[in-house]
Amino acid sequence: MAEEQQQDIPQKEADGLNCLAYDEAIIAQQDKIQQEIATSIPLVSERQDLSVLKREYADDDTIYQQKIRDLQKKYSSIRKTRPDGNCFYRAFGFSHLESLLEDSKELHRFKAIAAQSKLDLVSQGFTEFTIEDFHNTFMDLIEACDKQPSVGELLGSFNEQSISDYLVVYLRLVTSGYLQREEDFFQHFVEGGRTVREFCQQEVEPMSKESDHIHIIALAQALNVCIQVEYMDRGEGGTVNHHIFPEGGEPKIFLLYRPGHYDTLYK
Amino acid sequence: MESKYNLKSPAVKRLMKEAAELRDPTEHYHAQPLEDNLFEWHFSVRGPPDSDFDGGVYHGRIVLPPEYPMKPPSIILLTPNGRFEVGKKICLSISGHHPETWQPSWSIRTALIAIIGFMPTKGEGAIGSLDYTPEERRALAKKSQDFCCDTCGSCMRSALLALSPDSDLRPVDPQAHRLAQQISFKTESSLVDAQTSSEGPSVSTAPSPRQRRSQNQNQNQSPRYPTFTASPAAQHPPQDASHTGSAVLIVLLTLALAALIFRRIYLAHEYKFDYEL
């Protein structure tokens, strides 16, 4: 019976195609753009001199050129991430683990926090068997750092789509879990009349959803890692502003934000 | 089955785990992979007791993409039920344009619970949906118990644990139920979007026809977009009807407008003519 129905479909299908041509065009285009991005930009790039930024903007784009010069006073190099909506988590994950390569004391402290994070999620009602693969990937990466691999090896793991995406899923879960645990506080920052839970289901847990202040604060606090973000946009003033999450902390990770995208910075 | 698959593949690892988790039928749902394919499952769900589907047990297929759980499963009902079309992918969460999409921490169980929770909601002409009368649905519910699946061999009469008087009417733990509610809640709002987009050249949220076409040409091909995807045929009757309707309306309104404009011009000329005299 199922086969019979399938044979009917192509005719009816052809009739409906025109009305849906719009969708097809849009989705095909999005698909193409994503593929182009995927082939031209690695998930996490090699470390590059900060001057590469200058080439991304026109020479007479004074606002950006001036701000890049300002940025160069504080930072020497940049590691780019693929602009796929997950860049904050990937940039954060990589630069934090990279910093742990040289700090075994901090590594052990972080390992304990990371192990605890799953228990917290499970006690909040997240289903254990669906989150444990993501958690295991996270723990495996931390364990691997304990063996003092080269930065190249770590970079290799982060450019392995399945490992890299699983890490992003887990960091999203940690962010969501923290936001929901601290619901009373974060409720005031959720836009659009949504509950924190709805916000997490719509803006935090699904892949490719971009991150804002609220995500960064939550992840920084959940994992107890201080993050400094340099904001570079078209605003006047010639200098780059920064925020430290959580405020008053001693930042270990430096990210560059340009509207819609995060990369990692190095002093 | 173990030897056939690469156990390092995240999808295989995860599906093995889900198969173990869902091994024993519950009172409300059961799902297991086919013997020869870990990426195709068959499931049975009990119609919600407080609805027209009371007494029904419905059977269907779940097709998992190779990227699972990063990409969503597709669900296809095989038992006539009056709510979802038979043999068509069900649309629960529409597309990547829409804010509510599949989450990798959801599971096959979440999808099953969503199906159960979704049955009593209105189809409202949505893709893959049917709006049969309560009588028809009740008749189908009764009949559904006679269904035996040729592929997986399960018979609906014995597929699930029998309901006992003290059974919980709610199929699941609160967490899963909450997730299920979220999916169905979203579906309804996304349906509205899909409908409006078919009326105007705004950014559309409907699933891609290419996707549907490719799914029809090759059932095994995995869906590329966040789905629980829709079926093609299901959408056409209402759409064609509304298109003919709106075309007729547009022609009539244009004619009426033209008539008014001509009348106005005619009157204006007459007036001017009088004035000059």
Chai-1 contact restraints between the chains, C-beta under 6 A:
chainA,res_idxA,chainB,res_idxB,connection_type,confidence,min_distance_angstrom,max_distance_angstrom,comment,restraint_id
A,A2,B,G87,contact,1.0,0.0,6.0,A-B,restraint_1
A,Q5,B,G87,contact,1.0,0.0,6.0,A-B,restraint_2
A,I9,B,N216,contact,1.0,0.0,6.0,A-B,restraint_3
A,I9,B,P232,contact,1.0,0.0,6.0,A-B,restraint_4
A,I9,B,A233,contact,1.0,0.0,6.0,A-B,restraint_5
A,K12,B,A233,contact,1.0,0.0,6.0,A-B,restraint_6
A,K12,B,H236,contact,1.0,0.0,6.0,A-B,restraint_7
A,E13,B,P232,contact,1.0,0.0,6.0,A-B,restraint_8
A,G16,B,H236,contact,1.0,0.0,6.0,A-B,restraint_9
A,L17,B,P209,contact,1.0,0.0,6.0,A-B,restraint_10
A,L20,B,P209,contact,1.0,0.0,6.0,A-B,restraint_11
A,Y22,B,S204,contact,1.0,0.0,6.0,A-B,restraint_12
A,D23,B,S204,contact,1.0,0.0,6.0,A-B,restraint_13
A,D23,B,A206,contact,1.0,0.0,6.0,A-B,restraint_14
A,D23,B,S208,contact,1.0,0.0,6.0,A-B,restraint_15
A,E24,B,S208,contact,1.0,0.0,6.0,A-B,restraint_16
A,E24,B,P209,contact,1.0,0.0,6.0,A-B,restraint_17
A,E24,B,R210,contact,1.0,0.0,6.0,A-B,restraint_18
A,I27,B,S208,contact,1.0,0.0,6.0,A-B,restraint_19
A,G125,B,Q175,contact,1.0,0.0,6.0,A-B,restraint_20
A,F129,B,K17,contact,1.0,0.0,6.0,A-B,restraint_21
A,F129,B,E21,contact,1.0,0.0,6.0,A-B,restraint_22
A,T130,B,S105,contact,1.0,0.0,6.0,A-B,restraint_23
A,T130,B,S107,contact,1.0,0.0,6.0,A-B,restraint_24
A,I131,B,S105,contact,1.0,0.0,6.0,A-B,restraint_25
A,D133,B,R14,contact,1.0,0.0,6.0,A-B,restraint_26
A,S162,B,P10,contact,1.0,0.0,6.0,A-B,restraint_27
A,D165,B,M70,contact,1.0,0.0,6.0,A-B,restraint_28
A,V169,B,P104,contact,1.0,0.0,6.0,A-B,restraint_29
A,Q201,B,Q182,contact,1.0,0.0,6.0,A-B,restraint_30
A,Q202,B,P99,contact,1.0,0.0,6.0,A-B,restraint_31
A,Q202,B,E100,contact,1.0,0.0,6.0,A-B,restraint_32
A,E205,B,Q103,contact,1.0,0.0,6.0,A-B,restraint_33
A,P206,B,T101,contact,1.0,0.0,6.0,A-B,restraint_34
A,P206,B,Q103,contact,1.0,0.0,6.0,A-B,restraint_35
